[in-house]
Amino acid sequence: MKVKSKRIMLLLAVFTINTFMLTIDASAQSNQEKTLPIAISSLQNSVLDVAYPNANIIGWRYKSKEGKLYRRQYNYSRKKWIGEWELC
């Protein structure tokens, strides 16, 4: 009798632990699903697939004038100069 009660208690303990440890994923789904036309859905997919850079690419440009070396920063992403020419 003691062996049966120990087994029952062990099974109840394992069942209780498994109940708390295991999670069940549940999701609700609507009955009315809206489908997009092919043209709209492909347009949305193409917009999502485009990668946009987060940071500008900035580097130095150099020039030599009358034997002196000058530098100026250039934004390669926007193709614009930054600041003025300065002597190195």
C-alpha positions in Angstrom: 0.0 0.0 0.0 2.9 2.4 0.8 4.4 1.7 -2.6 1.2 2.5 -4.5 0.7 5.7 -2.5 4.3 6.7 -3.2 3.9 6.1 -6.9 0.6 8.0 -7.0 2.2 11.0 -5.1 5.2 10.8 -7.5 2.9 10.8 -10.6 0.9 13.7 -9.2 4.1 15.7 -8.5 5.5 15.0 -12.0 2.1 16.0 -13.5 2.0 19.2 -11.5 5.5 20.2 -12.5 4.9 19.4 -16.1 1.8 21.5 -16.1 3.6 24.5 -14.9 6.8 24.0 -17.0 5.2 23.3 -20.3 3.5 26.1 -22.1 0.7 25.9 -24.6 0.6 28.3 -27.5 -2.8 29.4 -28.4 -3.9 32.0 -30.9 -7.2 33.4 -32.1 -8.0 33.4 -35.8 -10.7 35.5 -37.3 -13.3 33.8 -39.5 -13.1 36.5 -42.2 -9.7 36.7 -43.7 -9.1 39.6 -46.1 -7.0 38.7 -49.1 -5.2 41.4 -51.0 -5.1 41.6 -54.8 -1.9 40.3 -56.3 -0.7 43.7 -57.5 -1.1 45.3 -54.0 0.5 42.4 -52.1 3.5 42.3 -54.5 3.9 46.0 -54.1 4.0 45.7 -50.4 6.5 42.8 -50.6 8.8 44.8 -52.8 8.7 47.8 -50.4 9.5 45.5 -47.5 12.5 43.9 -49.3 14.3 47.2 -49.8 17.3 47.8 -47.5 18.0 51.3 -46.3 21.3 52.3 -44.8 21.1 53.5 -41.2 24.3 55.6 -41.2 25.9 57.9 -43.7 29.2 57.0 -45.2 31.6 59.9 -44.6 35.2 60.0 -45.7 38.0 62.5 -46.4 38.9 63.9 -49.8 42.3 65.4 -50.3 43.8 67.9 -52.7 47.2 69.5 -53.2 47.4 73.2 -54.0 50.6 75.2 -54.3 52.5 72.4 -52.6 50.1 72.3 -49.6 47.8 69.4 -48.7 44.2 70.2 -48.0 41.4 67.9 -46.8 37.6 68.1 -46.7 35.0 65.7 -45.5 32.6 64.2 -48.1 29.3 62.4 -47.5 29.3 59.5 -50.0 25.7 58.5 -49.2 24.3 61.9 -50.1 27.1 62.9 -52.5 27.6 66.3 -50.7 30.5 68.1 -49.2 30.7 68.6 -45.4 32.5 71.7 -44.1 35.3 73.6 -45.8 38.8 72.7 -47.1 41.3 72.7 -44.2 45.1 72.5 -44.2 46.5 69.2 -43.1 
